[in-house]
């Protein structure tokens, strides 16, 4: 099976015109403006009632969206920016994006795990969304073996309650941390820097004559190199016993298999944002990029959900039936990890054609 590059041809080659630091400055100004707009919306709706609860969530998501793009541009095109300014701002942007994203991550993780428990056992939980009644199917390429429902149902309710307590507590703490962060002097310093960025981008003297294509191409090459280092042959198999065994061991650290895939996800995002700078904020849609990104997002979500179920199974003095249900849930999520890797492999590699 031959390795296929991200695009059949260089996706940046169609923009043969010289794209210089002026395009980078315009992109950063637009993202800074989006950040300020989202921040104003967040402040206006911060005390909204439950009927308008989606507005603060959407505003926080827009804040993270602009922060990620600014941070990625500072990384990819750092030779064109004032080094002292960009190197001091990048860690602050990473802190802000991570802090704002934790509450939503815990909420999504809990929903994912409860849906999986319902699918595996048929149990219904008080906090389970209505969509769970329909159920979610496993990956068509990696069907999850059906456990013994008679044994699983006994512990599924307690396992769901345990996960609900742990992840709801974590979500509440993340919400408090985000509120404290948005009111801190550290955040106000970041917001002030971005407000200045909306009107004045600290480019180097040579930026206005420097072509952006080599730096954008370098971001693409880093992505392709990282993908080449992935165990795509292993990803072509439906079962990965090593990952399952590690997850059920007393070692609470993430499985080392996952880290390279998470790194590829980050590099794919850097590549996408570099394309936005060079090709404009509405670059041509590349289905392979979208498909690969969705697969890596599913990989990240399933990996973190598996880690959460394994952590819950390590809770002292839980009933054996509860531990069993959490173990089955962990195995199910590791199967989802493998399914996501397989989906990524399928969209990244071309099939060998025999004639």
C-alpha positions in Angstrom: 0.0 0.0 0.0 1.6 3.2 -1.1 1.8 6.4 1.0 -0.3 9.2 -0.4 0.5 12.8 0.2 -2.2 15.1 1.6 -3.1 16.5 -1.8 -2.6 15.0 -5.3 -0.8 18.2 -6.1 0.6 21.0 -3.9 -2.6 22.7 -2.6 -0.7 26.0 -2.5 0.6 25.8 -6.0 -2.5 27.3 -7.4 -1.7 30.5 -5.7 1.4 31.3 -7.7 1.2 35.0 -7.0 3.5 36.4 -4.4 1.7 36.4 -1.1 3.7 38.5 1.4 3.5 39.7 5.0 0.6 42.1 4.1 -1.7 39.1 3.7 -0.5 37.8 7.1 -1.2 41.2 8.7 -4.7 41.3 7.2 -5.4 37.8 8.5 -4.3 38.5 12.0 -6.3 41.8 12.1 -9.4 39.9 11.0 -8.9 37.2 13.6 -8.3 39.9 16.3 -11.5 41.6 15.3 -13.4 38.3 15.6 -11.9 37.8 19.1 -13.0 41.3 20.2 -16.5 40.7 18.8 -16.8 37.4 20.5 -15.5 38.8 23.8 -18.1 41.6 23.6 -20.9 39.0 23.0 -19.6 36.9 25.9 -19.7 39.8 28.3 -23.2 40.9 27.1 -24.6 37.3 27.5 -22.6 36.3 30.5 -25.5 36.6 32.8 -28.1 35.2 30.4 -30.8 32.9 31.7 -31.2 29.3 30.7 -33.3 30.3 27.7 -30.3 32.0 26.2 -27.6 29.7 27.6 -26.4 28.9 24.1 -25.1 32.5 23.5 -22.3 32.3 26.0 -21.3 28.9 24.8 -21.2 30.1 21.2 -19.2 33.2 22.2 -16.7 31.1 24.1 -16.4 28.8 21.1 -15.8 31.9 18.8 -13.1 33.1 21.3 -11.3 29.8 21.1 -11.6 29.7 17.3 -9.9 33.1 16.8 -7.3 32.4 19.5 -6.3 29.2 17.9 -5.9 30.8 14.5 -3.8 33.7 15.9 -1.6 31.3 17.9 -1.1 29.1 14.8 -0.2 32.0 12.6 2.3 33.2 15.2 3.9 29.8 15.1 3.9 29.1 11.3 5.0 32.6 10.3 7.1 33.6 13.3 10.1 34.8 11.1 7.9 37.6 9.9 6.8 38.8 13.3 8.6 40.7 16.1 10.2 37.7 18.0 9.8 39.2 21.5 6.2 40.0 21.0 5.1 36.7 19.4 7.1 34.4 21.7 5.6 36.1 24.8 2.0 36.0 23.4 1.9 32.4 22.1 2.0 30.7 25.6 -0.7 33.1 26.8 -2.9 32.2 23.8 -2.4 28.5 24.5 -3.3 29.0 28.1 -6.5 30.8 27.2 -7.6 28.3 24.6 -7.0 25.4 26.9 -8.8 27.0 29.8 -11.9 28.0 27.8 -12.1 24.5 26.3 -12.1 22.3 29.4 -15.7 22.8 30.4 -17.0 21.8 27.0 -14.6 18.8 26.9 -15.8 17.4 30.2 -19.5 17.9 29.1 -18.9 16.1 25.8 -16.9 13.3 27.4 -19.7 12.6 29.9 -22.3 12.6 27.1 -20.2 10.2 25.0 -19.6 7.8 27.9 -23.3 7.7 28.9 -24.4 7.1 25.3 -21.8 4.3 25.1 -23.1 2.7 28.3 -26.6 2.9 27.1 -25.6 1.3 23.8 -23.7 -1.5 25.5 -26.2 -2.3 28.3 -29.5 -0.8 27.4 -29.5 1.1 30.7 -31.0 4.7 30.8 -29.4 7.4 33.0 -31.2 10.5 34.4 -28.6 12.9 32.8 -28.6 11.1 29.5 -29.8 13.2 26.5 -33.0 12.2 24.7 -31.0 11.2 21.6 -29.6 8.3 23.5 -32.9 6.5 23.2 -32.1 5.9 19.5 -28.6 4.7 20.3 -25.3 5.2 18.5 -23.9 2.6 16.2 -20.4 1.4 16.4 -18.0 1.9 13.5 -19.1 -0.2 10.4 -15.5 -1.1 9.8 -14.7 -2.0 13.4 -17.9 -3.5 14.9 -17.6 -3.6 18.7 -18.2 -7.1 20.2 -21.5 -7.2 22.1 -20.9 -7.9 25.8 -23.1 -10.0 28.0 -25.9 -7.6 28.7 -27.1 -9.6 31.7 -23.9 -9.1 33.6 -23.2 -5.6 32.2 -26.6 -4.1 33.1 -26.0 -4.9 36.8 -23.1 -2.5 37.0 -23.9 0.0 34.2 -26.2 2.2 36.3 -23.6 2.6 39.1 -20.9 3.1 36.5 -22.9 5.8 34.9 -23.6 7.5 38.2 -19.9 7.3 39.1 -18.9 8.9 35.8 -21.6 11.5 36.2 -20.3 12.5 39.6 -16.7 12.6 38.6 -17.1 14.4 35.3 -19.8 16.8 36.5 -17.5 17.8 39.3 -14.6 18.3 36.9 -16.9 20.3 34.6 -18.0 22.6 37.5 -14.4 23.2 38.4 -13.5 23.9 34.8 -16.4 26.4 34.6 -15.2 28.2 37.7 -11.6 28.2 36.4 -12.8 29.8 33.1 -14.8 32.5 34.9 -11.8 33.3 37.1 -9.5 33.4 34.1 -11.8 35.8 32.2 -11.7 38.1 35.1 -8.0 37.9 35.8 -5.3 40.5 35.0 -3.6 37.8 32.9 -6.6 37.6 30.6 -6.9 41.3 30.3 -3.3 41.6 29.3 -3.9 39.0 26.5 -7.1 40.9 25.4 -5.1 44.2 25.3 -2.5 42.6 23.1 -5.1 41.3 20.7 -6.9 44.7 20.7 -3.6 46.3 19.6 -3.2 43.5 17.0 -6.6 44.5 15.5 -5.1 47.8 14.4 -1.3 47.2 14.2 0.6 44.0 13.5 4.2 44.0 14.6 5.8 42.7 11.4 9.5 42.7 10.8 11.0 45.1 8.3 11.4 42.4 5.6 7.9 40.9 6.0 6.3 43.1 3.3 8.6 41.6 0.7 8.8 38.0 2.0 6.8 35.3 0.3 4.6 33.2 2.7 4.6 30.1 0.5 7.8 28.5 1.8 6.6 28.8 5.4 3.1 27.4 4.6 4.7 24.6 2.6 7.0 23.8 5.5 3.9 23.4 7.7 2.5 20.9 5.2 5.8 19.0 5.1 5.9 18.7 8.9 2.4 17.2 8.8 3.3 14.8 6.1 6.5 13.7 7.9 4.5 13.1 11.1 2.0 11.0 9.2 4.7 9.0 7.6 6.0 8.1 11.2 2.5 6.8 12.2 2.0 3.1 12.5 -0.6 3.1 9.6 -0.1 -0.7 9.1 -1.2 -1.3 12.7 -4.1 1.1 12.1 -5.3 -1.2 9.3 -6.1 -4.0 11.8 -9.3 -3.9 13.8 -7.8 -5.0 17.1 -4.9 -3.6 19.1 -4.4 -5.6 22.3 -1.4 -3.6 23.4 -3.5 -0.4 23.9 -6.3 -2.3 25.7 -3.8 -4.0 28.1 -2.1 -0.7 28.9 -5.4 1.1 29.6 -6.4 -1.6 32.2 -3.1 -1.5 33.9 -2.5 0.4 37.2 -0.4 3.0 35.2 -2.7 6.1 34.9 -0.5 7.8 32.2 -1.9 8.0 28.6 -0.9 5.3 26.3 2.2 6.2 24.3 0.5 5.1 21.1 -1.9 8.0 21.3 0.6 10.9 21.5 1.8 10.7 17.8 -1.8 10.8 16.6 -2.6 13.8 18.8 0.5 15.5 17.4 -0.7 14.9 13.8 -4.0 16.4 14.7 -2.3 19.6 15.9 -0.1 19.7 12.8 -3.1 19.2 10.5 -4.7 22.2 12.2 -1.6 24.3 11.7 -1.6 23.3 8.0 -5.3 24.3 7.6 -4.7 27.7 9.2 -1.7 28.3 7.1 -3.8 27.6 4.0 -6.3 30.2 5.2 -3.5 32.8 5.4 -2.2 32.1 1.9 -5.4 31.2 0.1 -7.7 33.7 2.0 -10.2 33.1 4.8 -12.3 31.0 2.5 -9.8 28.6 0.9 -11.0 25.8 -1.5 -12.6 23.0 0.4 -10.4 19.9 0.5 -12.4 16.9 1.4 -9.4 14.9 2.4 -8.5 17.6 5.0 -12.0 17.6 6.4 -12.2 13.8 6.5 -8.8 13.4 8.1 -9.6 16.1 10.7 -12.9 14.5 11.6 -11.2 11.1 12.1 -8.5 12.7 14.3 -11.1 14.5 16.4 -12.9 11.2 16.9 -9.6 9.6 17.9 -8.9 12.3 20.5 -12.4 12.1 21.9 -12.4 8.3 22.2 -8.9 8.3 23.7 -9.9 10.8 26.4 -13.1 8.9 27.1 -11.3 5.7 27.5 -8.9 7.3 29.9 -11.8 8.7 31.9 -13.4 5.3 32.2 -10.1 3.7 33.2 -9.6 6.4 35.9 -13.2 5.8 37.2 -12.4 2.0 37.4 -9.5 2.8 39.7 -11.8 4.4 42.2 -11.3 2.6 45.6 -13.9 0.2 47.0 -16.3 0.1 44.0 -18.4 -2.9 43.4 -17.0 -5.6 41.1 -20.1 -5.2 38.8 -19.3 -1.5 38.5 -15.7 -2.2 37.7 -16.7 -4.7 35.1 -19.0 -2.3 33.4 -16.3 0.4 33.4 -13.8 -2.2 31.9 -16.2 -3.0 29.1 -16.8 0.7 28.5 -13.0 1.3 28.4 -12.6 -1.5 25.8 -15.4 -0.1 23.8 -13.8 3.3 23.6 -10.4 1.8 22.7 -12.1 0.1 19.8 -13.4 3.5 18.8 -9.8 4.8 18.9 -8.8 2.0 16.5 -11.8 2.7 14.3 -10.8 6.4 14.0 -7.2 5.4 13.2 -8.5 3.0 10.5 -10.7 5.8 9.1 -7.7 8.2 9.0 -5.6 5.5 7.3 -8.3 5.0 4.6 -8.5 8.6 3.7 -4.8 9.2 3.8 -3.5 6.3 1.8 -4.5 5.4 -1.7 -5.5 1.9 -2.5 -3.2 -0.3 -4.5 -4.9 -0.9 -7.9 -4.2 -4.3 -9.4 -4.5 -4.7 -13.1 
